[in-house]
Amino acid sequence: MKSIDFPMLLLAIIVVLMFAGIGIAIAYESILFIILCAVLGFAFMGYGISIKVKRRNIH
């Protein structure tokens, strides 16, 4: 059984929370919060994908 990669798991949870934050911001009709959560969500997701690509190229 493989061990859990906790830093990547935490990063994935943060990305999911950012996109859930978009839903909450839509409910409150806060354009600034929608944009902030979207930018942060995509930034964290891009960072996670770049880490995964680097790990795959090393191994």
Buried (B, 14 or more C-beta within 10 A) or exposed (E): EEEEEEEEEEBBEBBEBBBEBBEEBEEEEEEEBBEBBBEBBEEBBEEBEEBEEEEEEEE
